[in-house]
Amino acid sequence: MNKKILFRIISLAMFIIAVIFVFCALSAPNLGTVFYIGNIKIGVEVWRVFYAVYTFVTVGLFVLSFFVDNKWMKK
């Protein structure tokens, strides 16, 4: 199995895990606890933003795995 296929399988597995995680996290009624960093309140709204950013980053990594340069893969 070459590196390109291996990386795509790994990125697909990470993508599926991320989708399951975000679905479970957003369907939970208590979504996350509120905590403070100094005077900044991290509440439910901020947790939703964190989960959205996490999803977009994971999707981006999955999509970028299809554009990996073949020269890098041969090293």
PyMOL Python script that loads the backbone (N, CA, C, O; Angstrom):
from pymol import cmd

cmd.read_pdbstr("""\
ATOM      1  N   MET A   1       0.862  -1.177   0.000  1.00  0.00           N
ATOM      2  CA  MET A   1       0.000   0.000   0.000  1.00  0.00           C
ATOM      3  C   MET A   1       0.900   1.229   0.000  1.00  0.00           C
ATOM      4  O   MET A   1       1.807   1.340   0.826  1.00  0.00           O
ATOM      5  N   ASN A   2       0.652   2.145  -0.921  1.00  0.00           N
ATOM      6  CA  ASN A   2       1.504   3.334  -0.970  1.00  0.00           C
ATOM      7  C   ASN A   2       1.031   4.372   0.044  1.00  0.00           C
ATOM      8  O   ASN A   2      -0.050   4.265   0.622  1.00  0.00           O
ATOM      9  N   LYS A   3       1.873   5.373   0.238  1.00  0.00           N
ATOM     10  CA  LYS A   3       1.610   6.385   1.264  1.00  0.00           C
ATOM     11  C   LYS A   3       0.350   7.192   0.964  1.00  0.00           C
ATOM     12  O   LYS A   3      -0.381   7.568   1.879  1.00  0.00           O
ATOM     13  N   LYS A   4       0.098   7.455  -0.306  1.00  0.00           N
ATOM     14  CA  LYS A   4      -1.049   8.281  -0.666  1.00  0.00           C
ATOM     15  C   LYS A   4      -2.356   7.622  -0.217  1.00  0.00           C
ATOM     16  O   LYS A   4      -3.218   8.281   0.365  1.00  0.00           O
ATOM     17  N   ILE A   5      -2.497   6.348  -0.481  1.00  0.00           N
ATOM     18  CA  ILE A   5      -3.706   5.631  -0.082  1.00  0.00           C
ATOM     19  C   ILE A   5      -3.791   5.543   1.438  1.00  0.00           C
ATOM     20  O   ILE A   5      -4.868   5.701   2.014  1.00  0.00           O
ATOM     21  N   LEU A   6      -2.664   5.292   2.082  1.00  0.00           N
ATOM     22  CA  LEU A   6      -2.644   5.204   3.544  1.00  0.00           C
ATOM     23  C   LEU A   6      -3.083   6.522   4.180  1.00  0.00           C
ATOM     24  O   LEU A   6      -3.895   6.524   5.104  1.00  0.00           O
ATOM     25  N   PHE A   7      -2.547   7.644   3.687  1.00  0.00           N
ATOM     26  CA  PHE A   7      -2.919   8.947   4.233  1.00  0.00           C
ATOM     27  C   PHE A   7      -4.393   9.259   3.997  1.00  0.00           C
ATOM     28  O   PHE A   7      -5.046   9.856   4.853  1.00  0.00           O
ATOM     29  N   ARG A   8      -4.913   8.867   2.863  1.00  0.00           N
ATOM     30  CA  ARG A   8      -6.336   9.095   2.587  1.00  0.00           C
ATOM     31  C   ARG A   8      -7.216   8.262   3.502  1.00  0.00           C
ATOM     32  O   ARG A   8      -8.258   8.736   3.954  1.00  0.00           O
ATOM     33  N   ILE A   9      -6.821   7.045   3.778  1.00  0.00           N
ATOM     34  CA  ILE A   9      -7.597   6.198   4.692  1.00  0.00           C
ATOM     35  C   ILE A   9      -7.571   6.786   6.099  1.00  0.00           C
ATOM     36  O   ILE A   9      -8.598   6.835   6.775  1.00  0.00           O
ATOM     37  N   ILE A  10      -6.399   7.229   6.535  1.00  0.00           N
ATOM     38  CA  ILE A  10      -6.285   7.833   7.863  1.00  0.00           C
ATOM     39  C   ILE A  10      -7.113   9.113   7.944  1.00  0.00           C
ATOM     40  O   ILE A  10      -7.810   9.335   8.934  1.00  0.00           O
ATOM     41  N   SER A  11      -7.045   9.957   6.914  1.00  0.00           N
ATOM     42  CA  SER A  11      -7.812  11.205   6.941  1.00  0.00           C
ATOM     43  C   SER A  11      -9.308  10.932   6.877  1.00  0.00           C
ATOM     44  O   SER A  11     -10.088  11.664   7.487  1.00  0.00           O
ATOM     45  N   LEU A  12      -9.724   9.906   6.160  1.00  0.00           N
ATOM     46  CA  LEU A  12     -11.139   9.540   6.125  1.00  0.00           C
ATOM     47  C   LEU A  12     -11.605   9.060   7.490  1.00  0.00           C
ATOM     48  O   LEU A  12     -12.703   9.407   7.924  1.00  0.00           O
ATOM     49  N   ALA A  13     -10.792   8.272   8.167  1.00  0.00           N
ATOM     50  CA  ALA A  13     -11.142   7.810   9.519  1.00  0.00           C
ATOM     51  C   ALA A  13     -11.251   8.987  10.479  1.00  0.00           C
ATOM     52  O   ALA A  13     -12.177   9.041  11.289  1.00  0.00           O
ATOM     53  N   MET A  14     -10.311   9.933  10.397  1.00  0.00           N
ATOM     54  CA  MET A  14     -10.372  11.122  11.256  1.00  0.00           C
ATOM     55  C   MET A  14     -11.610  11.952  10.954  1.00  0.00           C
ATOM     56  O   MET A  14     -12.235  12.491  11.867  1.00  0.00           O
ATOM     57  N   PHE A  15     -11.964  12.057   9.690  1.00  0.00           N
ATOM     58  CA  PHE A  15     -13.153  12.806   9.291  1.00  0.00           C
ATOM     59  C   PHE A  15     -14.416  12.161   9.862  1.00  0.00           C
ATOM     60  O   PHE A  15     -15.282  12.862  10.384  1.00  0.00           O
ATOM     61  N   ILE A  16     -14.530  10.858   9.770  1.00  0.00           N
ATOM     62  CA  ILE A  16     -15.706  10.154  10.300  1.00  0.00           C
ATOM     63  C   ILE A  16     -15.789  10.315  11.809  1.00  0.00           C
ATOM     64  O   ILE A  16     -16.872  10.550  12.346  1.00  0.00           O
ATOM     65  N   ILE A  17     -14.672  10.192  12.493  1.00  0.00           N
ATOM     66  CA  ILE A  17     -14.654  10.373  13.948  1.00  0.00           C
ATOM     67  C   ILE A  17     -15.056  11.792  14.317  1.00  0.00           C
ATOM     68  O   ILE A  17     -15.792  11.993  15.283  1.00  0.00           O
ATOM     69  N   ALA A  18     -14.584  12.778  13.564  1.00  0.00           N
ATOM     70  CA  ALA A  18     -14.937  14.179  13.835  1.00  0.00           C
ATOM     71  C   ALA A  18     -16.427  14.417  13.643  1.00  0.00           C
ATOM     72  O   ALA A  18     -17.049  15.116  14.443  1.00  0.00           O
ATOM     73  N   VAL A  19     -17.002  13.848  12.601  1.00  0.00           N
ATOM     74  CA  VAL A  19     -18.447  14.018  12.363  1.00  0.00           C
ATOM     75  C   VAL A  19     -19.247  13.400  13.501  1.00  0.00           C
ATOM     76  O   VAL A  19     -20.201  14.006  13.990  1.00  0.00           O
ATOM     77  N   ILE A  20     -18.868  12.205  13.923  1.00  0.00           N
ATOM     78  CA  ILE A  20     -19.568  11.553  15.039  1.00  0.00           C
ATOM     79  C   ILE A  20     -19.418  12.370  16.311  1.00  0.00           C
ATOM     80  O   ILE A  20     -20.388  12.554  17.046  1.00  0.00           O
ATOM     81  N   PHE A  21     -18.214  12.863  16.580  1.00  0.00           N
ATOM     82  CA  PHE A  21     -17.972  13.671  17.774  1.00  0.00           C
ATOM     83  C   PHE A  21     -18.822  14.933  17.781  1.00  0.00           C
ATOM     84  O   PHE A  21     -19.467  15.247  18.782  1.00  0.00           O
ATOM     85  N   VAL A  22     -18.825  15.652  16.675  1.00  0.00           N
ATOM     86  CA  VAL A  22     -19.581  16.908  16.615  1.00  0.00           C
ATOM     87  C   VAL A  22     -21.074  16.630  16.715  1.00  0.00           C
ATOM     88  O   VAL A  22     -21.788  17.376  17.385  1.00  0.00           O
ATOM     89  N   PHE A  23     -21.563  15.584  16.071  1.00  0.00           N
ATOM     90  CA  PHE A  23     -22.979  15.239  16.173  1.00  0.00           C
ATOM     91  C   PHE A  23     -23.360  14.931  17.617  1.00  0.00           C
ATOM     92  O   PHE A  23     -24.377  15.420  18.109  1.00  0.00           O
ATOM     93  N   CYS A  24     -22.557  14.130  18.291  1.00  0.00           N
ATOM     94  CA  CYS A  24     -22.849  13.801  19.693  1.00  0.00           C
ATOM     95  C   CYS A  24     -22.737  15.027  20.592  1.00  0.00           C
ATOM     96  O   CYS A  24     -23.553  15.216  21.494  1.00  0.00           O
ATOM     97  N   ALA A  25     -21.736  15.854  20.348  1.00  0.00           N
ATOM     98  CA  ALA A  25     -21.528  17.033  21.189  1.00  0.00           C
ATOM     99  C   ALA A  25     -22.656  18.036  21.026  1.00  0.00           C
ATOM    100  O   ALA A  25     -23.115  18.608  22.015  1.00  0.00           O
ATOM    101  N   LEU A  26     -23.116  18.264  19.799  1.00  0.00           N
ATOM    102  CA  LEU A  26     -24.164  19.251  19.585  1.00  0.00           C
ATOM    103  C   LEU A  26     -25.546  18.736  19.956  1.00  0.00           C
ATOM    104  O   LEU A  26     -26.454  19.532  20.196  1.00  0.00           O
ATOM    105  N   SER A  27     -25.722  17.417  20.007  1.00  0.00           N
ATOM    106  CA  SER A  27     -27.026  16.881  20.386  1.00  0.00           C
ATOM    107  C   SER A  27     -27.171  16.738  21.900  1.00  0.00           C
ATOM    108  O   SER A  27     -28.266  16.469  22.395  1.00  0.00           O
ATOM    109  N   ALA A  28     -26.075  16.916  22.637  1.00  0.00           N
ATOM    110  CA  ALA A  28     -26.131  16.833  24.097  1.00  0.00           C
ATOM    111  C   ALA A  28     -26.827  18.080  24.640  1.00  0.00           C
ATOM    112  O   ALA A  28     -26.503  19.196  24.234  1.00  0.00           O
ATOM    113  N   PRO A  29     -27.769  17.900  25.544  1.00  0.00           N
ATOM    114  CA  PRO A  29     -28.489  19.066  26.072  1.00  0.00           C
ATOM    115  C   PRO A  29     -27.616  19.988  26.920  1.00  0.00           C
ATOM    116  O   PRO A  29     -27.891  21.185  27.000  1.00  0.00           O
ATOM    117  N   ASN A  30     -26.592  19.467  27.543  1.00  0.00           N
ATOM    118  CA  ASN A  30     -25.746  20.305  28.391  1.00  0.00           C
ATOM    119  C   ASN A  30     -24.467  20.736  27.689  1.00  0.00           C
ATOM    120  O   ASN A  30     -23.601  21.317  28.344  1.00  0.00           O
ATOM    121  N   LEU A  31     -24.303  20.490  26.425  1.00  0.00           N
ATOM    122  CA  LEU A  31     -23.269  20.913  25.486  1.00  0.00           C
ATOM    123  C   LEU A  31     -21.882  21.161  26.071  1.00  0.00           C
ATOM    124  O   LEU A  31     -20.901  20.931  25.364  1.00  0.00           O
ATOM    125  N   GLY A  32     -21.748  21.579  27.219  1.00  0.00           N
ATOM    126  CA  GLY A  32     -20.443  21.839  27.826  1.00  0.00           C
ATOM    127  C   GLY A  32     -20.626  22.742  29.022  1.00  0.00           C
ATOM    128  O   GLY A  32     -21.624  23.453  29.136  1.00  0.00           O
ATOM    129  N   THR A  33     -19.686  22.709  29.879  1.00  0.00           N
ATOM    130  CA  THR A  33     -19.796  23.538  31.073  1.00  0.00           C
ATOM    131  C   THR A  33     -19.293  24.945  30.785  1.00  0.00           C
ATOM    132  O   THR A  33     -18.532  25.167  29.843  1.00  0.00           O
ATOM    133  N   VAL A  34     -19.717  25.860  31.585  1.00  0.00           N
ATOM    134  CA  VAL A  34     -19.253  27.245  31.474  1.00  0.00           C
ATOM    135  C   VAL A  34     -18.004  27.368  32.331  1.00  0.00           C
ATOM    136  O   VAL A  34     -17.983  26.943  33.486  1.00  0.00           O
ATOM    137  N   PHE A  35     -16.958  27.959  31.749  1.00  0.00           N
ATOM    138  CA  PHE A  35     -15.774  28.246  32.546  1.00  0.00           C
ATOM    139  C   PHE A  35     -15.243  29.617  32.148  1.00  0.00           C
ATOM    140  O   PHE A  35     -15.622  30.175  31.118  1.00  0.00           O
ATOM    141  N   TYR A  36     -14.389  30.126  32.959  1.00  0.00           N
ATOM    142  CA  TYR A  36     -13.879  31.482  32.766  1.00  0.00           C
ATOM    143  C   TYR A  36     -12.371  31.458  32.563  1.00  0.00           C
ATOM    144  O   TYR A  36     -11.651  30.720  33.236  1.00  0.00           O
ATOM    145  N   ILE A  37     -11.907  32.277  31.627  1.00  0.00           N
ATOM    146  CA  ILE A  37     -10.484  32.540  31.459  1.00  0.00           C
ATOM    147  C   ILE A  37     -10.329  34.027  31.763  1.00  0.00           C
ATOM    148  O   ILE A  37     -10.584  34.883  30.915  1.00  0.00           O
ATOM    149  N   GLY A  38      -9.913  34.308  32.975  1.00  0.00           N
ATOM    150  CA  GLY A  38      -9.881  35.700  33.425  1.00  0.00           C
ATOM    151  C   GLY A  38     -11.308  36.206  33.514  1.00  0.00           C
ATOM    152  O   GLY A  38     -12.124  35.623  34.228  1.00  0.00           O
ATOM    153  N   ASN A  39     -11.625  37.281  32.804  1.00  0.00           N
ATOM    154  CA  ASN A  39     -12.974  37.835  32.790  1.00  0.00           C
ATOM    155  C   ASN A  39     -13.793  37.331  31.608  1.00  0.00           C
ATOM    156  O   ASN A  39     -14.948  37.726  31.445  1.00  0.00           O
ATOM    157  N   ILE A  40     -13.213  36.463  30.782  1.00  0.00           N
ATOM    158  CA  ILE A  40     -13.889  35.974  29.585  1.00  0.00           C
ATOM    159  C   ILE A  40     -14.689  34.720  29.920  1.00  0.00           C
ATOM    160  O   ILE A  40     -14.151  33.736  30.428  1.00  0.00           O
ATOM    161  N   LYS A  41     -15.969  34.778  29.628  1.00  0.00           N
ATOM    162  CA  LYS A  41     -16.861  33.645  29.898  1.00  0.00           C
ATOM    163  C   LYS A  41     -16.908  32.754  28.661  1.00  0.00           C
ATOM    164  O   LYS A  41     -17.213  33.216  27.561  1.00  0.00           O
ATOM    165  N   ILE A  42     -16.605  31.482  28.852  1.00  0.00           N
ATOM    166  CA  ILE A  42     -16.682  30.494  27.779  1.00  0.00           C
ATOM    167  C   ILE A  42     -17.947  29.670  28.047  1.00  0.00           C
ATOM    168  O   ILE A  42     -17.960  28.770  28.888  1.00  0.00           O
ATOM    169  N   GLY A  43     -19.001  30.002  27.311  1.00  0.00           N
ATOM    170  CA  GLY A  43     -20.293  29.353  27.503  1.00  0.00           C
ATOM    171  C   GLY A  43     -20.680  28.502  26.309  1.00  0.00           C
ATOM    172  O   GLY A  43     -19.842  28.137  25.485  1.00  0.00           O
ATOM    173  N   VAL A  44     -21.963  28.196  26.233  1.00  0.00           N
ATOM    174  CA  VAL A  44     -22.484  27.318  25.188  1.00  0.00           C
ATOM    175  C   VAL A  44     -22.259  27.887  23.793  1.00  0.00           C
ATOM    176  O   VAL A  44     -21.925  27.142  22.871  1.00  0.00           O
ATOM    177  N   GLU A  45     -22.433  29.183  23.627  1.00  0.00           N
ATOM    178  CA  GLU A  45     -22.249  29.787  22.304  1.00  0.00           C
ATOM    179  C   GLU A  45     -20.818  29.615  21.809  1.00  0.00           C
ATOM    180  O   GLU A  45     -20.586  29.325  20.635  1.00  0.00           O
ATOM    181  N   VAL A  46     -19.866  29.796  22.714  1.00  0.00           N
ATOM    182  CA  VAL A  46     -18.463  29.670  22.348  1.00  0.00           C
ATOM    183  C   VAL A  46     -18.122  28.202  22.062  1.00  0.00           C
ATOM    184  O   VAL A  46     -17.324  27.913  21.170  1.00  0.00           O
ATOM    185  N   TRP A  47     -18.721  27.285  22.813  1.00  0.00           N
ATOM    186  CA  TRP A  47     -18.505  25.859  22.547  1.00  0.00           C
ATOM    187  C   TRP A  47     -18.969  25.505  21.138  1.00  0.00           C
ATOM    188  O   TRP A  47     -18.298  24.746  20.439  1.00  0.00           O
ATOM    189  N   ARG A  48     -20.097  26.042  20.720  1.00  0.00           N
ATOM    190  CA  ARG A  48     -20.588  25.784  19.358  1.00  0.00           C
ATOM    191  C   ARG A  48     -19.600  26.291  18.310  1.00  0.00           C
ATOM    192  O   ARG A  48     -19.390  25.643  17.284  1.00  0.00           O
ATOM    193  N   VAL A  49     -19.001  27.438  18.567  1.00  0.00           N
ATOM    194  CA  VAL A  49     -17.991  27.971  17.643  1.00  0.00           C
ATOM    195  C   VAL A  49     -16.764  27.059  17.622  1.00  0.00           C
ATOM    196  O   VAL A  49     -16.217  26.782  16.555  1.00  0.00           O
ATOM    197  N   PHE A  50     -16.330  26.591  18.795  1.00  0.00           N
ATOM    198  CA  PHE A  50     -15.196  25.666  18.859  1.00  0.00           C
ATOM    199  C   PHE A  50     -15.474  24.412  18.034  1.00  0.00           C
ATOM    200  O   PHE A  50     -14.618  23.965  17.270  1.00  0.00           O
ATOM    201  N   TYR A  51     -16.669  23.845  18.189  1.00  0.00           N
ATOM    202  CA  TYR A  51     -17.029  22.636  17.446  1.00  0.00           C
ATOM    203  C   TYR A  51     -17.105  22.905  15.952  1.00  0.00           C
ATOM    204  O   TYR A  51     -16.711  22.056  15.152  1.00  0.00           O
ATOM    205  N   ALA A  52     -17.603  24.063  15.565  1.00  0.00           N
ATOM    206  CA  ALA A  52     -17.679  24.406  14.140  1.00  0.00           C
ATOM    207  C   ALA A  52     -16.278  24.556  13.551  1.00  0.00           C
ATOM    208  O   ALA A  52     -16.008  24.060  12.456  1.00  0.00           O
ATOM    209  N   VAL A  53     -15.399  25.227  14.261  1.00  0.00           N
ATOM    210  CA  VAL A  53     -14.021  25.387  13.786  1.00  0.00           C
ATOM    211  C   VAL A  53     -13.344  24.019  13.683  1.00  0.00           C
ATOM    212  O   VAL A  53     -12.640  23.742  12.712  1.00  0.00           O
ATOM    213  N   TYR A  54     -13.557  23.178  14.673  1.00  0.00           N
ATOM    214  CA  TYR A  54     -12.989  21.826  14.660  1.00  0.00           C
ATOM    215  C   TYR A  54     -13.472  21.056  13.437  1.00  0.00           C
ATOM    216  O   TYR A  54     -12.689  20.358  12.793  1.00  0.00           O
ATOM    217  N   THR A  55     -14.748  21.177  13.116  1.00  0.00           N
ATOM    218  CA  THR A  55     -15.308  20.483  11.960  1.00  0.00           C
ATOM    219  C   THR A  55     -14.700  21.005  10.669  1.00  0.00           C
ATOM    220  O   THR A  55     -14.314  20.216   9.806  1.00  0.00           O
ATOM    221  N   PHE A  56     -14.609  22.317  10.522  1.00  0.00           N
ATOM    222  CA  PHE A  56     -14.051  22.894   9.301  1.00  0.00           C
ATOM    223  C   PHE A  56     -12.578  22.528   9.122  1.00  0.00           C
ATOM    224  O   PHE A  56     -12.138  22.265   8.002  1.00  0.00           O
ATOM    225  N   VAL A  57     -11.824  22.508  10.200  1.00  0.00           N
ATOM    226  CA  VAL A  57     -10.413  22.133  10.109  1.00  0.00           C
ATOM    227  C   VAL A  57     -10.280  20.669   9.681  1.00  0.00           C
ATOM    228  O   VAL A  57      -9.449  20.346   8.832  1.00  0.00           O
ATOM    229  N   THR A  58     -11.083  19.797  10.255  1.00  0.00           N
ATOM    230  CA  THR A  58     -11.028  18.390   9.900  1.00  0.00           C
ATOM    231  C   THR A  58     -11.443  18.164   8.454  1.00  0.00           C
ATOM    232  O   THR A  58     -10.808  17.383   7.745  1.00  0.00           O
ATOM    233  N   VAL A  59     -12.489  18.828   8.011  1.00  0.00           N
ATOM    234  CA  VAL A  59     -12.906  18.720   6.613  1.00  0.00           C
ATOM    235  C   VAL A  59     -11.801  19.256   5.702  1.00  0.00           C
ATOM    236  O   VAL A  59     -11.517  18.669   4.658  1.00  0.00           O
ATOM    237  N   GLY A  60     -11.185  20.356   6.091  1.00  0.00           N
ATOM    238  CA  GLY A  60     -10.097  20.919   5.302  1.00  0.00           C
ATOM    239  C   GLY A  60      -8.916  19.966   5.179  1.00  0.00           C
ATOM    240  O   GLY A  60      -8.335  19.827   4.103  1.00  0.00           O
ATOM    241  N   LEU A  61      -8.561  19.311   6.276  1.00  0.00           N
ATOM    242  CA  LEU A  61      -7.476  18.336   6.224  1.00  0.00           C
ATOM    243  C   LEU A  61      -7.827  17.158   5.332  1.00  0.00           C
ATOM    244  O   LEU A  61      -6.974  16.646   4.607  1.00  0.00           O
ATOM    245  N   PHE A  62      -9.073  16.729   5.384  1.00  0.00           N
ATOM    246  CA  PHE A  62      -9.512  15.624   4.537  1.00  0.00           C
ATOM    247  C   PHE A  62      -9.417  16.016   3.063  1.00  0.00           C
ATOM    248  O   PHE A  62      -8.921  15.242   2.245  1.00  0.00           O
ATOM    249  N   VAL A  63      -9.885  17.196   2.732  1.00  0.00           N
ATOM    250  CA  VAL A  63      -9.843  17.651   1.340  1.00  0.00           C
ATOM    251  C   VAL A  63      -8.396  17.860   0.889  1.00  0.00           C
ATOM    252  O   VAL A  63      -8.046  17.513  -0.239  1.00  0.00           O
ATOM    253  N   LEU A  64      -7.558  18.420   1.754  1.00  0.00           N
ATOM    254  CA  LEU A  64      -6.163  18.649   1.388  1.00  0.00           C
ATOM    255  C   LEU A  64      -5.396  17.351   1.161  1.00  0.00           C
ATOM    256  O   LEU A  64      -4.382  17.349   0.462  1.00  0.00           O
ATOM    257  N   SER A  65      -5.862  16.259   1.736  1.00  0.00           N
ATOM    258  CA  SER A  65      -5.166  14.990   1.524  1.00  0.00           C
ATOM    259  C   SER A  65      -5.217  14.549   0.070  1.00  0.00           C
ATOM    260  O   SER A  65      -4.414  13.715  -0.347  1.00  0.00           O
ATOM    261  N   PHE A  66      -6.143  15.093  -0.709  1.00  0.00           N
ATOM    262  CA  PHE A  66      -6.224  14.752  -2.120  1.00  0.00           C
ATOM    263  C   PHE A  66      -5.286  15.606  -2.979  1.00  0.00           C
ATOM    264  O   PHE A  66      -5.127  15.334  -4.169  1.00  0.00           O
ATOM    265  N   PHE A  67      -4.670  16.625  -2.397  1.00  0.00           N
ATOM    266  CA  PHE A  67      -3.798  17.521  -3.139  1.00  0.00           C
ATOM    267  C   PHE A  67      -2.342  17.437  -2.687  1.00  0.00           C
ATOM    268  O   PHE A  67      -1.563  18.363  -2.915  1.00  0.00           O
ATOM    269  N   VAL A  68      -1.980  16.333  -2.050  1.00  0.00           N
ATOM    270  CA  VAL A  68      -0.603  16.167  -1.588  1.00  0.00           C
ATOM    271  C   VAL A  68       0.293  15.938  -2.793  1.00  0.00           C
ATOM    272  O   VAL A  68      -0.028  15.151  -3.684  1.00  0.00           O
ATOM    273  N   ASP A  69       1.416  16.633  -2.807  1.00  0.00           N
ATOM    274  CA  ASP A  69       2.361  16.533  -3.908  1.00  0.00           C
ATOM    275  C   ASP A  69       3.023  15.152  -3.907  1.00  0.00           C
ATOM    276  O   ASP A  69       3.432  14.658  -2.856  1.00  0.00           O
ATOM    277  N   ASN A  70       3.126  14.545  -5.061  1.00  0.00           N
ATOM    278  CA  ASN A  70       3.721  13.215  -5.166  1.00  0.00           C
ATOM    279  C   ASN A  70       5.206  13.214  -4.828  1.00  0.00           C
ATOM    280  O   ASN A  70       5.717  12.195  -4.361  1.00  0.00           O
ATOM    281  N   LYS A  71       5.918  14.318  -5.045  1.00  0.00           N
ATOM    282  CA  LYS A  71       7.336  14.388  -4.709  1.00  0.00           C
ATOM    283  C   LYS A  71       7.537  14.223  -3.203  1.00  0.00           C
ATOM    284  O   LYS A  71       8.485  13.572  -2.765  1.00  0.00           O
ATOM    285  N   TRP A  72       6.638  14.816  -2.415  1.00  0.00           N
ATOM    286  CA  TRP A  72       6.726  14.703  -0.957  1.00  0.00           C
ATOM    287  C   TRP A  72       6.465  13.278  -0.520  1.00  0.00           C
ATOM    288  O   TRP A  72       7.065  12.804   0.444  1.00  0.00           O
ATOM    289  N   MET A  73       5.580  12.593  -1.214  1.00  0.00           N
ATOM    290  CA  MET A  73       5.186  11.242  -0.826  1.00  0.00           C
ATOM    291  C   MET A  73       6.313  10.241  -1.035  1.00  0.00           C
ATOM    292  O   MET A  73       6.320   9.198  -0.381  1.00  0.00           O
ATOM    293  N   LYS A  74       7.257  10.513  -1.914  1.00  0.00           N
ATOM    294  CA  LYS A  74       8.331   9.566  -2.221  1.00  0.00           C
ATOM    295  C   LYS A  74       9.481   9.634  -1.239  1.00  0.00           C
ATOM    296  O   LYS A  74      10.357   8.770  -1.265  1.00  0.00           O
ATOM    297  N   LYS A  75       9.506  10.627  -0.381  1.00  0.00           N
ATOM    298  CA  LYS A  75      10.619  10.772   0.590  1.00  0.00           C
ATOM    299  C   LYS A  75      10.542   9.714   1.651  1.00  0.00           C
ATOM    300  O   LYS A  75      11.385   9.675   2.547  1.00  0.00           O
TER     301      LYS A  75
END
""", "prot")
cmd.dss("prot")
cmd.show_as("cartoon", "prot")
cmd.util.cbc("prot")
cmd.orient("prot")
